Amino acid sequence: MGAAFAIQVMTGKESNVKRLMEWVFSKNENAQKWIKEIHTFSQETRRILKSGELGKPIKRVAMPGYIFLEMNYAVDGENTSAYIADDVWHLIKSIPGVLKQFTRSGQIISADEFQQMFELDLTDQVEISTVLEEDTIQEEAKKLAEAEIEVKLALHQANTADTPQERKEAEKILDYAIQQEKTIVNGAKEDNTISTELELLNEQHKLNPIISRVKSILRSHKEIIRLPRIMLQHIGIQEEDKPLSHVVIDRLRHFIKTLGIS
């Protein structure tokens, strides 16, 4: 593994720029002399389908907006000898999709640092999408809005009471309305998302090498969960059984809760 330079490219065009750059370099002997290999860092994600089967792999770039040129030569400890020949530099600059080059002295990524980048966790991922219970959320929001109106009305009656007795009665109504509002807030349906389960873990468990690789995204009344494919076995799931999404989510939730009380 050699040292490398980073090239900033248009996000989402990393693979296209890499292919075009490889083609251009194949036609240029000097570029082949300086550049050993072009790298992107990506991982594959497979969605669990309604049938329980894993869908076709979707390749995602792990470092969006960057590709890396591994060099054919060694550099000194200060990286002061690191550079790319001017004609190769201009060749890279001319490739569509390239935005910026970090190819000057002192900007090189050492061989050791570049090797560490290859050791990043790029294992295959499994993605599960689940629809949040929108109707329940809307119903709870409606009840809370009604309770807030009751509190405002009771507060108005207390502030406009003509006699101490009327004020006393109004304050009783206000206290009751506030208590009802608190009851609705505290008794609201528990947020049962994986995201919440992960947040409830203490810091030590969040650093667990398995749990730390589970990611949850809440978007448009959906929760999208990504976890390493090899983790399915940890939660008691066998791929050949074609598990449905809700089964995987239930097993994952149980795994997280068990970890949280250990």
KEKE-3310 file (N, C-alpha, C; in steps of 0.2 Angstrom, whole numbers, plus 5000, padded with zeros to 4 digits):
npx = (5004:5003:5007:4995:4985:4971:4957:4945:4928:4913:4899:4891:4895:4907:4910:4909:4918:4930:4930:4931:4943:4952:4952:4957:4970:4975:4978:4989:5006:5014:5006:5003:5015:5016:5004:4998:4986:4968:4956:4940:4930:4918:4902:4891:4873:4859:4841:4828:4815:4797:4794:4803:4815:4832:4835:4842:4860:4864:4876:4885:4894:4906:4914:4908:4911:4924:4939:4953:4971:4982:5000:5015:5027:5039:5038:5047:5048:5043:5034:5038:5043:5033:5023:5014:5018:5017:5011:5003:4995:4988:4981:4972:4965:4957:4947:4930:4919:4929:4933:4942:4960:4970:4985:4998:5014:5015:5002:4999:4993:4999:5007:5004:4993:4984:4983:4976:4964:4959:4955:4943:4926:4918:4909:4896:4879:4862:4846:4831:4815:4802:4785:4780:4767:4757:4743:4741:4750:4744:4732:4735:4741:4730:4722:4731:4731:4718:4717:4726:4719:4708:4715:4719:4707:4702:4712:4709:4696:4699:4707:4698:4688:4675:4672:4680:4676:4672:4684:4691:4684:4687:4700:4701:4696:4706:4717:4713:4712:4726:4732:4725:4731:4745:4743:4740:4751:4761:4756:4756:4758:4771:4786:4792:4802:4818:4827:4825:4826:4840:4845:4842:4851:4865:4881:4892:4887:4883:4894:4897:4904:4896:4883:4886:4886:4874:4862:4850:4837:4826:4813:4800:4789:4794:4805:4821:4832:4848:4860:4874:4876:4881:4876:4864:4864:4868:4856:4848:4843:4841:4846:4841:4829:4821:4816:4803:4802:4796:4799:4813:4815:4809:4817:4829:4826:4823:4836:4843:4837:4839:4853:4854:4849:4859)
npy = (4994:5011:5028:5042:5054:5065:5068:5080:5077:5079:5076:5060:5057:5049:5036:5037:5047:5040:5029:5036:5043:5032:5027:5038:5038:5026:5029:5037:5037:5043:5046:5033:5030:5038:5036:5023:5016:5020:5024:5022:5022:5011:5003:4989:4989:4980:4979:4973:4964:4964:4950:4945:4941:4946:4961:4967:4971:4987:4999:5010:5025:5027:5038:5051:5062:5061:5054:5044:5044:5032:5032:5028:5030:5032:5043:5055:5057:5069:5072:5081:5078:5075:5075:5078:5076:5090:5089:5078:5082:5093:5085:5077:5088:5091:5082:5079:5082:5083:5093:5098:5097:5089:5090:5094:5098:5092:5089:5076:5059:5049:5032:5024:5030:5029:5016:5013:5019:5009:5000:5004:5001:4993:4983:4973:4980:4978:4984:4991:4996:5004:5009:5023:5025:5034:5039:5037:5046:5058:5058:5059:5071:5079:5077:5083:5096:5100:5099:5109:5120:5120:5123:5136:5142:5140:5147:5160:5162:5162:5173:5183:5183:5189:5189:5183:5170:5165:5166:5156:5145:5145:5143:5130:5123:5126:5120:5107:5106:5108:5097:5087:5089:5086:5073:5068:5071:5063:5051:5048:5038:5027:5030:5019:5017:5011:5020:5028:5018:5016:5028:5027:5019:5018:5028:5019:5007:5012:5012:4999:4987:4981:4987:5000:5000:5000:5010:5023:5031:5044:5048:5057:5051:5038:5025:5021:5009:5003:4990:4980:4966:4954:4955:4950:4936:4938:4942:4932:4928:4920:4921:4912:4909:4919:4931:4942:4960:4966:4956:4956:4968:4967:4958:4964:4975:4969:4964:4975:4981:4970:4972:4984:4982:4975)
npz = (5000:4995:4997:4996:4986:4988:4979:4976:4970:4961:4971:4971:4959:4960:4956:4942:4938:4942:4934:4921:4924:4925:4912:4905:4910:4906:4893:4894:4896:4905:4916:4920:4925:4937:4944:4954:4957:4957:4969:4977:4991:4996:5001:5001:5001:5005:5003:5014:5007:5004:5003:5012:5007:5002:4993:4977:4977:4983:4979:4989:4992:5003:5007:5002:4988:4986:4978:4978:4974:4973:4974:4965:4970:4984:4999:5008:5027:5030:5020:5011:4998:4990:4976:4961:4944:4933:4920:4922:4933:4926:4918:4926:4931:4920:4918:4918:4932:4941:4955:4964:4968:4979:4979:4981:4989:5005:5006:5004:5008:5020:5018:5029:5035:5024:5023:5035:5031:5023:5032:5037:5042:5031:5029:5021:5021:5028:5025:5032:5030:5039:5041:5051:5064:5058:5060:5074:5079:5074:5081:5094:5094:5091:5103:5113:5108:5110:5124:5128:5124:5133:5145:5142:5141:5155:5161:5157:5163:5176:5177:5174:5184:5194:5207:5223:5226:5213:5207:5214:5211:5197:5197:5202:5191:5182:5187:5186:5172:5168:5174:5167:5154:5157:5159:5147:5140:5147:5146:5133:5118:5118:5111:5099:5091:5083:5084:5095:5105:5104:5108:5121:5127:5138:5137:5137:5132:5119:5113:5110:5100:5091:5092:5089:5075:5070:5062:5062:5053:5053:5042:5034:5040:5041:5046:5043:5044:5046:5046:5049:5038:5043:5056:5057:5061:5075:5081:5080:5067:5052:5036:5026:5030:5026:5033:5038:5038:5050:5059:5059:5064:5077:5083:5083:5091:5103:5106:5108:5119:5128:5129:5135:5148:5154)
capx = (5000:5007:5004:4990:4982:4964:4954:4937:4924:4905:4896:4887:4899:4913:4912:4909:4925:4935:4930:4934:4950:4956:4952:4962:4977:4977:4981:4994:5011:5017:5001:5004:5021:5015:4998:4998:4979:4963:4952:4935:4928:4911:4899:4885:4867:4853:4835:4824:4809:4791:4794:4808:4821:4836:4835:4849:4864:4865:4883:4885:4900:4907:4917:4906:4914:4932:4942:4960:4976:4988:5006:5019:5033:5039:5040:5050:5044:5040:5030:5040:5045:5027:5020:5013:5020:5013:5006:4997:4991:4983:4976:4967:4960:4953:4942:4924:4918:4934:4932:4948:4965:4975:4991:5004:5018:5012:4995:4999:4991:5005:5005:5001:4986:4980:4981:4970:4957:4956:4953:4937:4921:4914:4905:4889:4874:4855:4842:4824:4811:4796:4781:4778:4760:4755:4736:4741:4753:4740:4727:4738:4742:4724:4720:4735:4729:4711:4719:4729:4713:4705:4720:4719:4700:4702:4716:4705:4691:4702:4709:4692:4683:4672:4672:4685:4673:4672:4691:4693:4681:4690:4707:4701:4695:4712:4722:4711:4714:4733:4733:4723:4736:4750:4741:4740:4758:4765:4753:4756:4760:4778:4790:4794:4807:4824:4831:4824:4830:4847:4846:4841:4857:4871:4887:4896:4883:4883:4901:4898:4906:4890:4877:4888:4886:4867:4860:4843:4836:4818:4811:4794:4784:4797:4811:4825:4837:4854:4864:4879:4873:4883:4873:4858:4865:4868:4850:4845:4840:4844:4844:4838:4822:4817:4812:4800:4805:4794:4802:4820:4815:4807:4823:4834:4823:4824:4843:4845:4834:4843:4860:4853:4848:4864)
capy = (5000:5017:5035:5044:5060:5065:5072:5081:5077:5080:5070:5056:5055:5046:5030:5039:5050:5035:5025:5040:5044:5026:5027:5043:5037:5021:5032:5042:5033:5047:5045:5027:5030:5041:5034:5016:5014:5024:5021:5024:5018:5010:4997:4987:4988:4976:4980:4967:4965:4961:4943:4942:4940:4952:4964:4967:4976:4994:5001:5017:5028:5028:5044:5055:5068:5060:5048:5044:5042:5029:5034:5023:5031:5033:5050:5056:5057:5076:5072:5087:5076:5072:5079:5075:5080:5095:5087:5073:5087:5096:5080:5076:5094:5092:5077:5081:5080:5084:5100:5101:5092:5090:5086:5098:5095:5092:5087:5068:5055:5044:5025:5021:5033:5027:5009:5014:5020:5003:4996:5006:4996:4993:4977:4974:4982:4977:4990:4989:5002:5003:5015:5024:5025:5042:5040:5037:5052:5063:5058:5061:5078:5082:5077:5088:5103:5101:5100:5116:5125:5120:5126:5143:5145:5140:5153:5166:5162:5164:5180:5188:5181:5195:5188:5178:5164:5164:5165:5150:5139:5145:5140:5123:5121:5127:5115:5101:5106:5107:5090:5083:5091:5083:5066:5066:5071:5058:5045:5047:5031:5026:5030:5013:5016:5009:5026:5029:5012:5017:5034:5026:5016:5023:5029:5013:5002:5015:5011:4992:4986:4979:4992:5006:5000:5001:5017:5024:5038:5045:5052:5057:5045:5031:5024:5017:5006:5000:4986:4975:4960:4949:4956:4946:4930:4940:4943:4926:4928:4916:4923:4907:4909:4924:4934:4948:4966:4967:4951:4958:4974:4965:4954:4970:4979:4964:4963:4982:4981:4966:4975:4990:4980:4970)
capz = (5000:4995:4999:4991:4986:4988:4974:4977:4964:4962:4975:4967:4953:4961:4951:4935:4938:4943:4927:4916:4925:4923:4904:4903:4912:4902:4887:4895:4899:4911:4922:4923:4929:4943:4948:4954:4957:4959:4974:4980:4997:4995:5004:4998:5005:5002:5007:5015:5003:5008:5003:5017:5003:5001:4987:4974:4981:4981:4981:4992:4993:5010:5007:4996:4986:4986:4976:4980:4969:4976:4971:4963:4973:4991:5001:5015:5033:5031:5014:5007:4991:4987:4971:4954:4938:4930:4915:4925:4937:4922:4915:4931:4931:4914:4919:4920:4938:4946:4958:4967:4969:4985:4976:4982:4994:5012:5006:5003:5014:5020:5017:5035:5035:5019:5025:5040:5028:5020:5037:5039:5042:5025:5028:5018:5026:5027:5026:5033:5031:5042:5042:5058:5065:5058:5063:5081:5081:5073:5086:5100:5093:5092:5110:5116:5106:5114:5131:5128:5123:5139:5149:5140:5143:5162:5164:5156:5168:5183:5177:5173:5189:5197:5215:5226:5225:5206:5205:5217:5207:5191:5198:5202:5184:5179:5190:5183:5165:5168:5176:5161:5149:5159:5159:5140:5138:5150:5144:5125:5116:5119:5104:5099:5086:5085:5085:5102:5109:5104:5112:5128:5129:5141:5133:5136:5127:5113:5110:5109:5093:5086:5092:5086:5068:5068:5061:5061:5050:5053:5037:5031:5044:5040:5050:5039:5049:5042:5051:5046:5036:5048:5063:5057:5065:5082:5083:5079:5061:5047:5029:5022:5033:5023:5038:5036:5041:5057:5063:5060:5069:5084:5086:5084:5097:5109:5107:5111:5126:5133:5131:5140:5155:5156)
cpx = (5004:5004:4999:4988:4975:4962:4947:4934:4917:4902:4891:4890:4905:4915:4913:4916:4930:4936:4933:4941:4955:4957:4957:4969:4979:4980:4987:5000:5014:5012:5002:5010:5021:5010:4998:4990:4974:4958:4946:4933:4920:4909:4893:4879:4862:4847:4831:4817:4803:4791:4799:4815:4825:4836:4842:4853:4864:4872:4882:4892:4901:4911:4915:4910:4922:4933:4950:4965:4981:4994:5010:5026:5033:5040:5044:5046:5040:5035:5032:5042:5039:5024:5018:5015:5015:5008:5001:4992:4986:4978:4971:4962:4955:4947:4936:4922:4923:4933:4939:4953:4969:4981:4997:5008:5015:5005:4994:4996:4996:5002:5002:4994:4982:4978:4976:4964:4954:4954:4946:4931:4917:4911:4898:4884:4867:4851:4835:4821:4804:4792:4779:4770:4758:4748:4737:4744:4748:4734:4729:4739:4736:4721:4724:4733:4722:4713:4722:4724:4710:4709:4719:4712:4699:4706:4712:4700:4693:4705:4704:4687:4681:4673:4678:4682:4673:4679:4693:4690:4685:4697:4707:4700:4702:4717:4720:4713:4722:4735:4731:4728:4742:4749:4742:4747:4762:4762:4753:4760:4768:4781:4794:4799:4814:4829:4831:4827:4837:4849:4846:4847:4862:4877:4891:4893:4883:4889:4902:4899:4901:4885:4879:4887:4879:4865:4853:4842:4828:4817:4804:4789:4787:4803:4815:4831:4842:4858:4869:4875:4875:4879:4866:4858:4865:4861:4845:4841:4844:4842:4840:4830:4818:4813:4809:4803:4803:4797:4809:4820:4813:4813:4828:4832:4825:4832:4846:4843:4838:4850:4859:4852:4854:4869)
cpy = (5006:5023:5037:5051:5060:5070:5073:5081:5078:5074:5066:5054:5052:5041:5032:5042:5045:5031:5030:5042:5038:5025:5032:5041:5031:5023:5036:5038:5036:5046:5038:5026:5033:5038:5026:5013:5020:5021:5025:5020:5017:5004:4995:4986:4984:4977:4973:4968:4962:4954:4940:4941:4947:4954:4964:4972:4983:4997:5009:5019:5029:5035:5049:5061:5067:5054:5049:5041:5039:5030:5028:5024:5032:5040:5050:5057:5064:5077:5078:5085:5074:5077:5075:5079:5084:5093:5082:5077:5090:5091:5078:5082:5094:5087:5080:5078:5081:5092:5103:5096:5094:5087:5090:5095:5097:5090:5079:5065:5049:5037:5022:5024:5030:5019:5009:5015:5014:4999:4999:5001:4997:4987:4978:4975:4979:4983:4988:4996:5000:5010:5016:5025:5032:5043:5041:5044:5058:5064:5060:5069:5082:5083:5082:5095:5105:5103:5107:5121:5126:5123:5134:5146:5145:5146:5159:5167:5164:5171:5185:5187:5188:5195:5183:5171:5161:5162:5158:5144:5139:5142:5133:5120:5121:5122:5108:5100:5105:5100:5085:5083:5086:5075:5064:5066:5065:5051:5044:5041:5032:5026:5023:5012:5014:5015:5028:5024:5013:5023:5032:5022:5021:5023:5023:5008:5005:5013:5003:4991:4984:4984:4998:5006:5000:5008:5017:5031:5038:5050:5051:5051:5038:5031:5019:5015:5002:4996:4982:4969:4954:4949:4952:4940:4932:4941:4937:4925:4924:4919:4918:4906:4914:4928:4941:4954:4967:4962:4953:4964:4972:4962:4959:4974:4975:4964:4970:4982:4976:4969:4980:4988:4976:4974)
cpz = (5000:4997:4994:4991:4985:4982:4975:4970:4966:4966:4971:4961:4954:4957:4944:4934:4938:4937:4922:4917:4923:4915:4902:4904:4908:4895:4888:4899:4906:4917:4925:4927:4936:4947:4948:4953:4959:4963:4976:4986:4997:4999:5000:5003:5002:5007:5008:5012:5007:5008:5009:5013:5003:4994:4983:4978:4978:4984:4983:4993:5000:5012:5002:4995:4985:4982:4978:4975:4973:4971:4970:4967:4981:4993:5007:5021:5033:5025:5010:4999:4987:4982:4965:4949:4935:4925:4917:4929:4932:4918:4919:4931:4926:4914:4921:4927:4943:4949:4961:4969:4975:4984:4976:4988:5001:5012:5005:5009:5014:5019:5023:5036:5030:5020:5030:5037:5025:5026:5040:5039:5036:5023:5025:5023:5023:5029:5027:5034:5034:5043:5049:5058:5065:5061:5070:5083:5080:5079:5093:5100:5094:5099:5114:5114:5110:5121:5132:5128:5130:5145:5148:5143:5151:5165:5163:5161:5174:5183:5176:5178:5192:5205:5217:5225:5218:5204:5208:5213:5200:5192:5199:5195:5181:5181:5187:5176:5164:5169:5170:5155:5151:5158:5151:5137:5140:5148:5136:5124:5116:5112:5104:5093:5088:5087:5093:5107:5109:5108:5120:5131:5133:5136:5132:5131:5120:5109:5109:5101:5088:5086:5088:5078:5066:5068:5059:5058:5050:5047:5034:5034:5042:5044:5045:5044:5044:5048:5047:5044:5041:5055:5063:5062:5073:5085:5082:5072:5056:5040:5025:5024:5030:5028:5036:5040:5048:5061:5064:5065:5076:5087:5088:5091:5104:5111:5110:5118:5131:5134:5136:5147:5158:5160)
residu = (MET:GLY:ALA:ALA:PHE:ALA:ILE:GLN:VAL:MET:THR:GLY:LYS:GLU:SER:ASN:VAL:LYS:ARG:LEU:MET:GLU:TRP:VAL:PHE:SER:LYS:ASN:GLU:ASN:ALA:GLN:LYS:TRP:ILE:LYS:GLU:ILE:HIS:THR:PHE:SER:GLN:GLU:THR:ARG:ARG:ILE:LEU:LYS:SER:GLY:GLU:LEU:GLY:LYS:PRO:ILE:LYS:ARG:VAL:ALA:MET:PRO:GLY:TYR:ILE:PHE:LEU:GLU:MET:ASN:TYR:ALA:VAL:ASP:GLY:GLU:ASN:THR:SER:ALA:TYR:ILE:ALA:ASP:ASP:VAL:TRP:HIS:LEU:ILE:LYS:SER:ILE:PRO:GLY:VAL:LEU:LYS:GLN:PHE:THR:ARG:SER:GLY:GLN:ILE:ILE:SER:ALA:ASP:GLU:PHE:GLN:GLN:MET:PHE:GLU:LEU:ASP:LEU:THR:ASP:GLN:VAL:GLU:ILE:SER:THR:VAL:LEU:GLU:GLU:ASP:THR:ILE:GLN:GLU:GLU:ALA:LYS:LYS:LEU:ALA:GLU:ALA:GLU:ILE:GLU:VAL:LYS:LEU:ALA:LEU:HIS:GLN:ALA:ASN:THR:ALA:ASP:THR:PRO:GLN:GLU:ARG:LYS:GLU:ALA:GLU:LYS:ILE:LEU:ASP:TYR:ALA:ILE:GLN:GLN:GLU:LYS:THR:ILE:VAL:ASN:GLY:ALA:LYS:GLU:ASP:ASN:THR:ILE:SER:THR:GLU:LEU:GLU:LEU:LEU:ASN:GLU:GLN:HIS:LYS:LEU:ASN:PRO:ILE:ILE:SER:ARG:VAL:LYS:SER:ILE:LEU:ARG:SER:HIS:LYS:GLU:ILE:ILE:ARG:LEU:PRO:ARG:ILE:MET:LEU:GLN:HIS:ILE:GLY:ILE:GLN:GLU:GLU:ASP:LYS:PRO:LEU:SER:HIS:VAL:VAL:ILE:ASP:ARG:LEU:ARG:HIS:PHE:ILE:LYS:THR:LEU:GLY:ILE:SER)
# end
